[in-house]
Amino acid sequence: MAQRRRTPPKTPAPSSPPLLEWATAGLGLAVVLAVLGLVGWQAASGRAGPPDIRLEAGEISRAHDGWTVEVRARNEGDQTAAQVRIEGRLGEETSDAEFDYLPAHGRASATLRFDEDPRRGLELSVLGWREP
């Protein structure tokens, strides 16, 4: 019997990576460099002002046993605040709430309840917070 010669399989010639692969790699590199630059800039700038919490009354609604007020809180500071306690005072009546977490430059809302109509004389204040 005649023997057949085995020829090794042909390997394709190496080709350069496709244009889409280069574009994706370039975009990934740009994103990584941008993130590293931002983190480095924030670390070097040293901005670390304390929390600066501002309160404002939002929607006021009549409930079956009183009135509710939506209170919106904004942290305009550069640090996060935890366990932020707020208080609403309407004459002799007070109502309070607590935000578990209020990030730097973040927002949150809570609802306070009163027996009387809070449209006149409502005073809002921040009682305190803890550093996380």
C-alpha positions in Angstrom: 0.0 0.0 0.0 1.1 3.4 -0.7 1.6 5.7 2.2 0.1 9.1 2.2 2.2 12.0 3.3 0.7 14.1 6.0 1.1 17.8 5.5 0.9 20.0 8.5 -2.2 22.2 8.7 -1.6 25.6 7.3 -1.8 28.5 9.8 -3.2 31.7 8.7 -0.8 34.5 8.2 -0.8 37.0 11.1 -2.8 40.0 10.4 -2.9 43.4 12.1 -5.8 43.9 14.6 -8.9 45.3 13.1 -9.7 49.0 13.3 -12.6 48.5 15.7 -10.3 46.7 18.1 -7.9 49.6 18.1 -10.7 52.1 18.6 -12.1 50.2 21.5 -8.6 49.9 23.1 -8.1 53.7 22.6 -11.5 54.5 24.2 -10.7 52.3 27.2 -7.3 53.9 27.7 -8.9 57.4 27.5 -11.6 56.5 30.1 -8.9 55.0 32.5 -6.7 58.1 32.1 -9.6 60.4 32.7 -10.7 58.6 35.9 -7.1 58.6 37.2 -6.8 62.3 36.4 -10.0 63.1 38.2 -9.1 61.1 41.3 -5.6 62.7 41.3 -7.0 66.2 41.0 -9.5 65.7 43.8 -6.7 64.3 46.1 -4.4 67.2 45.2 -7.0 69.9 45.6 -7.6 69.1 49.2 -11.3 70.2 49.1 -12.8 68.7 52.1 -15.3 71.2 53.5 -17.7 70.0 56.2 -21.3 69.0 55.4 -23.5 72.1 54.7 -27.1 70.9 55.0 -29.9 73.1 53.7 -33.6 72.4 54.4 -36.7 73.5 52.5 -40.3 72.7 52.9 -42.0 71.0 50.0 -45.5 69.7 49.5 -47.9 70.2 52.4 -50.9 67.8 52.5 -53.9 67.3 54.7 -53.9 63.8 56.3 -56.8 62.2 58.1 -55.4 63.1 61.5 -53.3 66.2 60.8 -51.0 67.7 58.2 -47.8 66.4 56.6 -44.9 68.4 55.2 -42.3 67.0 52.8 -38.9 68.3 53.8 -36.1 68.3 51.2 -32.5 68.3 52.4 -29.5 69.2 50.3 -25.9 68.7 51.4 -23.9 71.4 49.7 -20.7 70.5 51.5 -17.8 68.3 50.4 -18.2 65.6 53.0 -20.9 63.0 53.7 -23.1 63.2 56.8 -24.7 60.2 58.5 -27.6 60.1 60.9 -28.7 63.6 60.1 -31.4 64.7 62.5 -33.9 67.5 61.4 -36.7 69.2 63.3 -39.7 71.1 62.3 -41.3 73.5 64.8 -44.8 75.0 64.5 -45.5 77.1 67.6 -45.1 74.7 70.5 -45.4 71.6 68.4 -42.3 69.8 67.1 -41.8 66.9 64.7 -38.4 65.4 63.8 -36.9 62.9 61.4 -33.5 61.4 60.6 -31.7 60.7 57.4 -29.4 57.7 57.6 -27.1 59.0 55.0 -26.7 62.3 53.1 -23.8 62.2 50.6 -21.7 65.2 49.6 -23.7 67.3 47.1 -26.6 64.9 47.5 -30.3 65.2 48.3 -32.8 63.4 50.4 -36.4 64.0 51.6 -38.5 63.1 54.7 -42.0 63.8 55.9 -42.9 65.6 59.1 -46.4 65.4 60.7 -48.2 68.2 62.5 -51.6 68.6 64.1 -52.0 72.2 62.8 -51.7 73.6 59.3 -47.9 74.2 58.8 -48.2 76.8 56.0 -47.8 79.6 58.5 -44.9 79.7 61.0 -43.1 76.5 60.1 -39.4 76.6 61.2 -37.0 73.9 60.0 -33.6 73.2 61.5 -30.8 70.7 61.4 -30.1 69.3 64.9 -26.9 67.5 64.1 -25.2 64.6 62.3 -22.4 62.1 62.6 -19.3 61.6 60.4 -19.6 58.2 58.6 
